[in-house]
Amino acid sequence: MPNAIDHLAALTGYRDRDLLDVTLAHALMDLLQPCGVSVHKLVGETGQQRWLLRARLDEGQVTAVSDPPWVAFEDLPAKASVALRCECIDTQNIVVGAGADGRTLTLFPMLAEGDAIGVVEVDSAEALPEANQRMVNSILRIYRNFHGLLDYSERDTLTGLLNRKTFDEAFLKTAHAQGAPSGEGERRNEPVRSTHWLGVVDIDHFKQVNDRFGHLIGDEVLLLVARILRSTFRFQDRLYRFGGEEFVVLLRCSNEADAENAFERLRLNMESYGFPQVGTVTASIGFTEVLPGDGPSAAFERADQAVYYAKQHGRNQVCGHGDLVRRGLLKDSTKVGDIELF
């Protein structure tokens, strides 16, 4: 029992979702002593969901394996391709099946707000006793409750997007990962490195929407913009609401042209959407590359300068900070950390 309590303390001691899933896998490996444990989550829109490996540990393995955070969605296994996982998700019950080499595979549903969001697979030489199954279910209930607390603290209550206070930590992890070599054995099928880009999305004339139609309609516009953001960007892109009518996107692209195309796609999706009662709603978007040594405030300031330029020159457009500097339309005031370079 003390060992189980120690693992529960470790499980609830992190505020990092990646570490949360890895810690869960380690806890189950130590408590059950199986041949392997893996944590799989469903990602993507309903009807097009795929399996993302969050953590996998095999017997004797020290470091968990996972899919890289920026893996291409189409490279992931389709939901329907793994029958046992589908049965576990659909029934929200424990499923037992045949594993490799005559072993037993026991699958446990991972729930959040009443919905199944993933499965834990335990690969064992023999079927798990009922007492062990109950213990795993109890640990997963604690995981679910803690996961809910993280959602409450990290997400905007209106839109469900990530909130501003989670941005700095995620940005610093991204900037560090961009400049650091990848560790061996920790990511499977690590893709060729590309760069990260930060975009600021500001709804045009949003104050007029609130003044003319009221704040309830204004909130509905924000909800719909959040929905358009989710449908436009990939599951691994990070979407934030910074407050009011301002949103932030942190994404990974091969080059500046790809980043511009992604933000232009968002602009077009918003412009073409018919917002109830309001009609057409547009946005001004500025973006910048995340540079080595960047601080979150420095990168945000560059993207915000590009947004300001877009608003001053007609709104409803996408402007890249780097392009504006090259054309002499903005001064290059790039900061490294908190130091401004002229």
SVG drawing of the C-alpha trace seen along z (x, -y; Angstrom):
<svg xmlns="http://www.w3.org/2000/svg" viewBox="-30 -53 51 71">
<polyline fill="none" stroke="black" stroke-width="0.4" points="0.0,0.0 2.7,-2.6 4.1,-1.9 0.7,-2.6 0.4,-5.8 3.8,-7.0 2.8,-6.6 -0.4,-8.4 1.5,-11.3 3.8,-11.4 0.9,-11.2 -0.7,-14.3 2.5,-16.2 2.9,-17.3 1.2,-20.1 2.5,-18.8 0.2,-16.6 3.1,-14.8 4.7,-13.9 1.2,-12.9 0.8,-10.2 4.4,-9.0 4.1,-8.9 0.9,-6.9 2.7,-4.3 5.6,-4.1 3.2,-3.7 1.3,-0.8 4.6,0.9 5.9,0.8 2.6,1.9 1.6,4.7 5.0,5.9 3.6,6.7 5.4,7.2 4.4,3.7 2.1,0.7 1.0,-1.8 -1.2,-4.9 -3.1,-5.8 -5.2,-8.9 -7.7,-9.7 -7.0,-12.8 -8.8,-14.6 -12.4,-15.4 -15.2,-12.9 -15.4,-10.5 -11.7,-11.1 -10.0,-10.2 -6.7,-8.5 -4.5,-6.9 -1.7,-8.9 0.8,-7.1 1.3,-9.1 3.6,-6.7 4.8,-3.1 7.0,-1.2 8.2,2.4 9.8,4.7 13.3,3.5 12.8,0.2 13.7,-3.0 12.5,-5.7 9.0,-5.8 8.5,-6.0 5.9,-8.2 4.9,-9.7 6.6,-13.0 4.5,-16.0 4.3,-17.3 3.7,-14.0 1.7,-14.2 -1.9,-13.3 -2.2,-11.1 0.7,-8.9 -1.2,-7.9 -3.2,-4.7 -6.9,-5.2 -9.3,-4.6 -11.0,-1.7 -7.7,0.0 -7.4,1.3 -10.5,3.3 -9.8,4.0 -9.3,0.3 -12.5,-0.6 -14.4,1.9 -12.9,0.5 -13.7,-3.1 -17.2,-2.4 -18.3,-0.3 -16.3,-2.3 -15.5,1.1 -12.4,3.2 -11.7,5.4 -9.5,8.5 -7.9,10.0 -5.1,12.0 -1.6,10.3 1.6,11.3 3.3,14.6 0.3,16.0 0.2,13.1 -2.9,11.3 -3.8,7.8 -6.1,5.9 -7.5,2.6 -8.9,-0.1 -10.9,-3.1 -9.6,-6.6 -12.6,-8.9 -12.9,-12.7 -16.2,-14.4 -18.1,-11.2 -16.4,-10.6 -13.7,-8.1 -10.6,-9.9 -8.1,-7.0 -7.1,-3.6 -4.4,-2.1 -3.1,1.3 -1.5,3.7 0.4,6.5 0.9,9.4 2.0,13.0 -1.3,14.0 -4.7,12.5 -4.8,9.7 -6.5,10.7 -9.7,8.8 -8.1,7.1 -5.4,5.6 -8.1,4.6 -9.9,2.7 -6.7,1.1 -6.0,-0.2 -9.6,-1.5 -9.1,-3.3 -5.9,-4.9 -7.6,-5.9 -10.4,-7.6 -7.8,-9.7 -6.1,-10.4 -9.5,-11.6 -10.2,-13.9 -6.7,-15.4 -7.0,-15.7 -10.2,-17.7 -8.5,-20.0 -5.8,-20.7 -8.4,-21.5 -10.1,-23.9 -6.9,-25.7 -5.4,-25.7 -8.4,-26.4 -10.5,-29.4 -13.9,-28.9 -15.8,-30.4 -14.1,-28.8 -12.3,-25.8 -9.1,-26.9 -5.9,-27.1 -5.7,-30.2 -3.0,-32.9 -1.3,-31.7 -0.3,-28.4 1.3,-30.1 4.7,-31.1 5.6,-27.6 4.5,-26.0 6.4,-28.6 9.6,-28.0 9.3,-24.3 8.8,-24.8 11.7,-27.2 14.0,-24.9 12.9,-21.9 13.6,-23.9 17.2,-24.5 17.9,-21.2 18.9,-17.8 16.3,-15.1 16.9,-12.4 17.5,-8.9 14.8,-6.3 12.3,-8.8 10.3,-9.6 9.4,-7.1 9.6,-8.2 10.9,-11.7 10.3,-13.9 12.7,-16.2 13.0,-19.3 11.0,-22.4 10.5,-25.7 7.8,-27.0 5.6,-30.1 3.5,-32.2 0.4,-34.0 -1.8,-36.6 -5.4,-36.7 -7.5,-39.8 -11.2,-39.9 -11.9,-43.1 -14.4,-45.6 -15.4,-43.3 -16.3,-46.2 -19.0,-47.1 -20.4,-43.6 -20.8,-43.9 -22.2,-47.4 -24.7,-46.6 -25.8,-43.1 -24.9,-42.7 -22.4,-40.6 -24.3,-37.3 -24.0,-37.5 -20.4,-38.6 -19.7,-35.5 -21.3,-33.4 -19.0,-35.0 -16.0,-34.1 -17.2,-30.5 -17.6,-30.2 -14.2,-31.7 -12.7,-29.1 -14.5,-26.4 -13.1,-27.7 -9.6,-27.8 -10.0,-24.1 -11.2,-23.0 -8.5,-25.0 -5.4,-24.0 -4.0,-20.5 -4.6,-18.7 -1.1,-19.3 -1.1,-23.1 -1.6,-25.0 -4.6,-27.4 -5.0,-30.1 -7.5,-32.7 -5.6,-35.6 -8.6,-37.6 -11.2,-39.7 -11.1,-39.2 -7.4,-38.1 -6.3,-34.6 -2.8,-33.1 -1.7,-30.1 1.6,-28.3 2.3,-25.9 5.1,-24.1 5.7,-24.6 8.5,-23.9 8.9,-27.5 7.4,-31.0 5.2,-30.4 3.6,-27.4 2.9,-29.4 1.4,-32.2 -0.8,-29.7 -2.1,-28.3 -3.0,-31.7 -4.5,-32.8 -6.7,-29.6 -7.9,-30.7 -8.7,-34.2 -10.6,-32.9 -12.6,-30.4 -13.6,-33.2 -14.5,-35.6 -16.7,-33.0 -18.5,-31.9 -22.0,-33.2 -22.2,-34.3 -25.8,-34.2 -27.3,-37.7 -23.9,-39.3 -23.2,-38.1 -19.6,-38.5 -16.8,-38.6 -13.1,-39.1 -9.8,-39.0 -6.4,-40.7 -3.5,-38.3 0.2,-38.8 2.7,-36.1 6.5,-35.6 9.0,-32.8 10.0,-31.6 13.8,-32.3 16.5,-30.5 16.7,-32.1 13.3,-33.8 11.3,-34.7 7.5,-34.6 7.1,-38.3 9.5,-39.1 7.9,-36.7 4.4,-37.9 5.5,-41.5 6.7,-40.9 3.5,-39.2 1.5,-41.9 3.4,-44.5 2.4,-42.7 -1.3,-42.6 -1.1,-46.4 0.2,-47.0 -2.6,-44.8 -5.2,-46.8 -3.7,-50.1 -3.7,-49.1 -7.2,-47.8 -7.8,-44.9 -8.9,-41.4 -5.4,-40.4 -2.4,-38.3 0.9,-40.0 4.3,-38.3 6.7,-40.3 9.7,-39.1 8.2,-40.0 7.3,-43.5 10.8,-44.0 12.4,-42.9 10.2,-45.3 11.2,-48.2 7.6,-48.6 8.6,-47.7 11.7,-48.4 13.6,-45.2 13.5,-45.4 14.2,-41.7 14.7,-40.8 16.6,-37.8 15.2,-37.1 14.6,-40.5 17.3,-42.3 16.4,-44.4 18.8,-44.3 18.9,-47.4"/>
</svg>
